[in-house]
Amino acid sequence: MGIGPSTKETTLHHFRDPLLEIASSDDDLDVVGVVLVGTPQDNEYKNFVGKRTAAWLEAMRVDGAIISCDGWGNSHVDYANTIEEIGKRNIPLVGMAFIGTQAQFVVTNKYMDTIVDINKSEEGIETENVGENNASKIDAKKAVALLKLKMRRGRK
């Protein structure tokens, strides 16, 4: 289990990622893969990784995507850009990120309309309590349910 977005998630957390577990066990979804994208320092590369990720999803003809973010601040710039690039391709998507009151988005766009906040502290801040700062199975279930709704809406 990871401690929080400031410390990033541990390898064990990624291997036991609740989102992957919940999405891959859902009979209505066909998980085609996991894309890991870094956080480049340069804005040119931030835009590049977002466009490449979206092009990849489009080429795989995915019906939807869930994009999660491990971190905040500078990482949210890449996150927002990638969401925008995916949204421009009319791919329904749901985001998962640590937001609370401490990590509000520094940039947003019109495609960031469905984000599951994984912060669980009452104050909305990162704490030192395991389980308050990372994605849980409940968060994953919310993201999967929201994605199904958006995909269903997209088919009409």
C-alpha positions in Angstrom: 0.0 0.0 0.0 1.3 3.4 -0.9 1.5 6.1 1.7 0.4 9.0 -0.5 0.9 11.1 -3.6 4.0 12.8 -2.2 5.8 9.5 -1.7 4.3 7.8 -4.8 3.0 4.3 -4.7 5.1 1.3 -4.0 5.7 -1.5 -6.5 3.5 -3.7 -4.3 0.6 -1.3 -4.6 1.0 -1.3 -8.4 1.0 -5.0 -8.6 -2.1 -5.1 -6.4 -3.7 -2.0 -8.0 -7.4 -2.0 -7.0 -8.4 -0.4 -10.3 -6.9 -3.1 -12.3 -8.4 -5.8 -10.0 -11.9 -4.3 -10.2 -11.9 -3.4 -13.9 -10.4 -6.8 -15.0 -12.9 -8.7 -12.9 -15.9 -6.8 -14.4 -17.7 -9.0 -16.9 -18.9 -5.9 -18.8 -15.4 -4.6 -19.5 -12.6 -6.0 -21.6 -9.4 -4.5 -20.2 -7.0 -4.2 -23.2 -4.0 -2.9 -21.3 -2.3 -0.5 -18.9 -0.3 2.5 -20.2 2.3 4.0 -17.9 3.2 7.6 -18.6 5.9 9.6 -16.9 6.0 13.2 -16.0 8.4 15.0 -18.3 10.0 18.2 -17.1 9.7 20.1 -20.4 6.2 21.3 -21.6 7.0 20.1 -25.2 7.3 16.6 -23.9 4.3 16.9 -21.6 2.2 17.6 -24.7 4.0 14.8 -26.6 3.2 12.1 -24.0 -0.4 13.1 -23.8 -0.8 13.0 -27.6 1.0 9.7 -27.9 -1.1 8.1 -25.2 -4.4 9.3 -26.8 -3.2 8.2 -30.3 -2.4 4.8 -28.8 -5.8 4.4 -27.2 -7.4 5.5 -30.5 -5.4 3.0 -32.5 -6.5 0.2 -30.1 -10.1 1.3 -30.6 -10.9 1.4 -27.0 -14.5 2.1 -25.9 -13.3 4.0 -22.8 -10.4 4.7 -20.5 -9.7 5.3 -16.8 -6.7 7.5 -16.3 -5.2 7.8 -12.8 -2.5 10.1 -11.5 0.1 9.3 -9.0 1.1 12.7 -7.6 -0.1 16.3 -8.0 1.0 19.8 -9.1 3.4 19.3 -12.0 1.9 15.8 -12.5 -1.5 17.4 -12.9 -0.3 19.4 -16.0 0.5 16.1 -17.8 -2.7 14.5 -16.4 -4.9 17.3 -17.7 -3.1 17.4 -21.1 -3.5 13.6 -21.5 -7.2 13.8 -20.6 -7.7 16.6 -23.1 -6.0 14.6 -25.9 -8.1 11.5 -25.1 -11.3 13.6 -24.9 -10.6 15.3 -28.3 -10.7 11.8 -29.8 -14.2 11.2 -28.3 -13.1 8.4 -26.1 -15.2 8.3 -22.9 -12.9 8.6 -19.9 -12.9 8.8 -16.1 -10.1 10.1 -14.0 -8.8 9.1 -10.6 -6.5 11.5 -8.7 -5.6 12.7 -5.2 -7.3 16.2 -5.0 -8.9 17.0 -1.7 -8.4 20.6 -0.6 -4.6 20.4 -0.8 -4.1 19.3 -4.4 -6.6 21.2 -6.5 -5.9 21.1 -10.2 -3.5 23.7 -11.4 -4.9 23.4 -14.9 -8.3 22.0 -16.1 -10.2 21.5 -19.4 -13.7 20.6 -20.4 -12.9 16.9 -20.5 -12.1 16.8 -16.8 -15.8 16.4 -15.9 -15.6 13.0 -14.2 -12.7 12.7 -11.7 -12.8 10.3 -8.7 -11.0 12.0 -5.8 -9.0 9.4 -3.9 -8.4 11.7 -0.9 -10.1 10.3 2.2 -9.1 12.6 5.0 -11.8 14.9 6.4 -9.5 17.9 6.0 -8.8 17.1 2.4 -5.1 16.9 2.9 -2.5 14.2 2.6 -2.0 12.5 5.9 0.4 9.9 7.3 -2.4 7.4 7.7 -2.2 4.5 5.3 -5.3 4.2 3.3 -6.3 7.9 3.4 -4.2 9.0 0.4 -4.4 6.3 -2.2 -7.0 4.5 -4.4 -9.1 1.9 -2.8 -11.4 -0.8 -4.2 -14.4 1.6 -3.5 -12.7 4.3 -5.6 -12.1 1.8 -8.4 -15.7 0.6 -8.3 -16.8 4.3 -8.6 -14.5 4.8 -11.6 -15.7 1.7 -13.3 -19.4 2.5 -12.7 -18.9 6.1 -14.0 -17.0 4.8 -17.1 -19.8 2.4 -17.9 -22.3 5.2 -17.7 -20.2 7.4 -20.0 -19.6 4.6 -22.5 -23.4 3.8 -22.5 -24.1 7.5 -23.1 -21.6 7.6 -26.0 -23.3 4.7 -27.8 -26.7 6.6 -28.1 
